[in-house]
Amino acid sequence: MRPLTTIFLLLFSASALAQTDVLSKRISFSYQNEHLKLALTDLSKRYQIHFSYSSDYVDVRQRITARVNDVPLSIGLDKLFAETQIVYTLTGNYVILKTDKNKVLTRSGGSRQNYENGRLPGPGEDSPVLLVHEEQNLEVPPRDTILASRIEVPDMQTLRSEGKMYPFDETLLNLEKWRLQAEWVTGSIGDKRIAQVSVLPFIGTNTYQSDEVTNNLSMNVLWGVSGGVNGMELGGFVNTVRKNVNGLQAAGIGNTVGRNATGTQFGGVFNYTGGVARGLQAAGLMNFAGRAEATQAAGLMNWVKGDVAGLQVSGLLNLAGGNAAALQVAGALNFNSGDAKVQVGGIFNVARDVEIGQFGGLLNVAKEVKGFQVAFLNISDTVSGVPIGLINIVKHGYNKFEIYGGEGLHGNLQLKLGANAFYNIFHVGARYPQGDGTYTWGLGYGIGTVSVVFPKSSFNFELMAIHISENEAWTNTLNSVGQFRFLWNHQLGKSIGFFLGPTANVMVSQLRNAETGQIGQSPIVPYALIDEKINASTTLKGWVGVNAGFRF
């Protein structure tokens, strides 16, 4: 028995000396109305002191005021916790913090902290029981441990105690040990929870820590606030998350995320993500995101402050403050401050540069178009693709004014607007008056394309439709000429060119000559290679002519 007794005493002496060394470490600090958590972090960094506590039971958000200079750690901690209900014990190299609601708030703390100069109380001194644990991996599992990583809970066995130990006391101490172990295993880890339930902000299982805690499952009956979600959050009305969401978030009215949302958001009215939205945002009225790498679907509006990648679909409006590498579909308007890939708007689309195309019912506006523009009116700076519309205005495009003559209408003016690949033609022309009081004039519209074959030479291929009015301001009867033109242009100078080419003409008329009673006897037809009567009231005549003039 004597060797065993010797080993026992040596183990106890080593453990007690190790604890005495930690508590004898001399420290200095000065805190004025400081959060306790920041004070603990400061001490841990400066003196390599490892604190372990559960934020469920230890309020580290409270403010403290304390000051010591070159005193042992035990006295410093007494001073630090003097005006709180926090007590501490030492296990291995860890200072374990707990809350004692029965603690008398004095300047000395009133707990097992009454060491002086690192000396342990003697057998005759009035002090709580000090448990000395077996030195086998005595690294206590940190919950909210500062400067320590989470490890497994050791199997601590009581070997000896200061003072007289009765069986009942030992049972109580073992129960306390088991309670702490169960708390570390089943409780929260840092600022994480498996689940929470709340009725209103801070009225729930996470209480005042709600905006700091990340939950795997979050249930908000009416409105709830969380630090983060890593799993699923459901809310009757509103879900508010201060940091990030990973998973599913659904609410009857709306979801608000302060940072990033990765996964799926369903909001009856709105979804708001202050950072990056990845996945799906679906809302009855509006989706907002700082940036989006997602599909956004809203009944009214999608709004992204920065860049968008993915798909935006809305009943009225899509807005992007940056580039939209996405398909944007809106009932009325798509508006991008940056570049766009594809925009489809019921009324109009606006973007800086367009990579693939803009399709608008009324208007498309862009700076540079590499693909298509399709609308009633297309406006751009430059087009390397094709603008298709009744009116195409390209600042640095194919914009020409022409004066020319032909066999049908002797004098003609034309305005051509668009790009080389596709341009619009607006035409007006008239025959030279014969002096008998009759007159003929035409108003037309056409489309064309130009091919540059040499630096000063190009070919134009054009289709025209010209309505002919005879002897009146406007003839309401069908009396029109269709033309196909093949024109060669030679550039005479920087701003002037001469063009010449044949035209194939077809005239369809229902206009009856007042004197002869015949149909389709228009003076603009010089001769007829084709002369057909389509029906009793419609004739068709065809001929080949020539146009020549100057282009500016």
Secondary structure, DSSP 4 states (H G I P E B T S, - for coil): -HHHHHHHHHHHHHHHHHHHHHHH-EEEEEEEEEEHHHHHHHHHHHH--EEE--TTTS--SSEEEEEEEEEEHHHHHHHHTTTSSEEEEEETTEEEEEE-TT----TT-SSTT--BTTBPPPTTS-----EEE--SS-----SS-TT----PPP---EEEESS---HHHHHHHHHHHHHHHHHHHHS-BTTEEEEEEEEETTEETTGGGGGG-EEEEEEESSEEEESEEEEEEEESSEEEESS-EEEEEEESSEEEESS-EEEEEEESSEEEEEEEEEEEEEESSEEEEEEEEEEEEESSEEEESS-EEEEEEESSEEEESS-EEEEEEESSEEEESS-EEEEEESSEEE-SEEEEEEEESSEEEEEEESSEEESSEEEEEEESSEEESSEEEETTS--EEEEEEESSSSEEEEEEEE-SS-EEEEEEEEPPP-SSS--EEEEEEEEEEEEEEETTEEEEEEEEEEEEEESSS---S-EEEEEEEEEEEEE-SSS-EEEEEEEEEEEEE-PBPTTT--BS--TT----SEEEEEETTEEEEEEEEEEEEEE-
